Every structure is written in C-alpha cells, then in structure tokens.
C-alpha cells in the first residue's frame, strides 16, 4: 500500500504568492494536489534515462493529480 510522506520546505516569497494565487482562484485544487503534480512532472521531465525505473508509477501519480483521481495503490 502506498503511504504519504509529509515535507517541510522553504520557498521564495514570490513563488509562495503565485502558489497562493493559483489556489485562491481554483477551489478544486489544494496544496497537496499541486505539489504532487508539480513534483511528479518535474521528475518525469528531468530524470536521466538510466534512473527511470519508476516512470510508470510517477506518471500515474501525475495523471491522477491532474485529473483529480485519488492516488490508488500502484
């Protein structure tokens, strides 16, 4: 079964303001959904080919985040 991990990160204030504006104008999105979509897309786009063993699971998390489906056991 998949589990969630909490992260505590510091981000620049300008990025936080943009993030908050995005969330304020899109009530169907929340902080967790945005972070999950952003991180999974970043990993899909930037991982070297020899480190892509989890691409299928990462792509599934990205698509579930974008289309607002709860992440199921992969």
C-alpha positions as CSV (number, residue, x, y, z in Angstrom):
1,X,0.0,0.0,0.0
2,X,1.2,3.5,-0.8
3,X,1.8,5.9,2.0
4,X,2.1,9.6,2.1
5,X,5.2,11.5,3.3
6,X,5.0,15.0,4.7
7,X,7.5,17.5,3.5
8,X,8.5,20.8,5.0
9,X,10.2,23.1,2.5
10,X,11.1,26.8,2.3
11,X,10.3,28.5,-0.9
12,X,10.9,32.1,-2.1
13,X,8.1,34.5,-1.2
14,X,7.3,35.3,-4.8
15,X,6.8,31.6,-5.6
16,X,4.6,31.3,-2.5
17,X,2.5,34.3,-3.6
18,X,2.0,32.7,-7.1
19,X,1.2,29.4,-5.5
20,X,-1.4,31.0,-3.2
21,X,-3.0,33.0,-6.0
22,X,-3.3,29.8,-8.0
23,X,-5.0,28.0,-5.1
24,X,-7.3,31.0,-4.3
25,X,-8.6,31.0,-7.9
26,X,-9.0,27.3,-8.2
27,X,-11.0,25.9,-5.3
28,X,-10.9,22.3,-6.7
29,X,-7.1,22.3,-6.2
30,X,-5.3,22.0,-2.9
31,X,-1.7,22.3,-1.8
32,X,-1.1,18.6,-1.8
33,X,-2.5,18.1,-5.3
34,X,-0.4,21.0,-6.8
35,X,2.8,19.7,-5.2
36,X,2.2,16.1,-6.2
37,X,1.5,17.2,-9.8
38,X,4.5,19.6,-10.0
39,X,7.0,17.2,-8.4
40,X,5.9,14.2,-10.5
41,X,6.1,16.2,-13.7
42,X,9.5,17.6,-12.8
43,X,10.8,14.1,-12.2
44,X,9.4,12.8,-15.4
45,X,11.0,15.6,-17.4
46,X,14.4,15.7,-15.7
47,X,15.5,12.2,-14.7
48,X,18.3,10.7,-16.6
49,X,17.3,7.7,-18.7
50,X,19.2,5.2,-16.5
51,X,17.2,6.3,-13.5
52,X,13.7,5.8,-15.0
53,X,12.7,2.6,-13.3
54,X,9.7,4.2,-11.6
55,X,8.4,6.3,-14.5
56,X,5.2,4.3,-14.7
57,X,4.3,5.0,-11.1
58,X,5.4,8.6,-11.3
59,X,3.3,9.1,-14.5
60,X,0.3,7.6,-12.8
61,X,0.7,10.0,-9.8
62,X,1.0,12.9,-12.2
63,X,-2.1,11.9,-14.2
64,X,-4.1,11.2,-11.1
65,X,-3.2,14.6,-9.7
66,X,-4.1,16.4,-12.9
67,X,-7.4,14.6,-13.4
68,X,-8.2,14.7,-9.6
69,X,-8.4,11.0,-9.0
70,X,-7.2,9.8,-5.6
71,X,-3.9,8.0,-5.9
72,X,-4.5,4.3,-5.7
73,X,-2.2,1.5,-4.9
74,X,0.2,1.2,-7.8
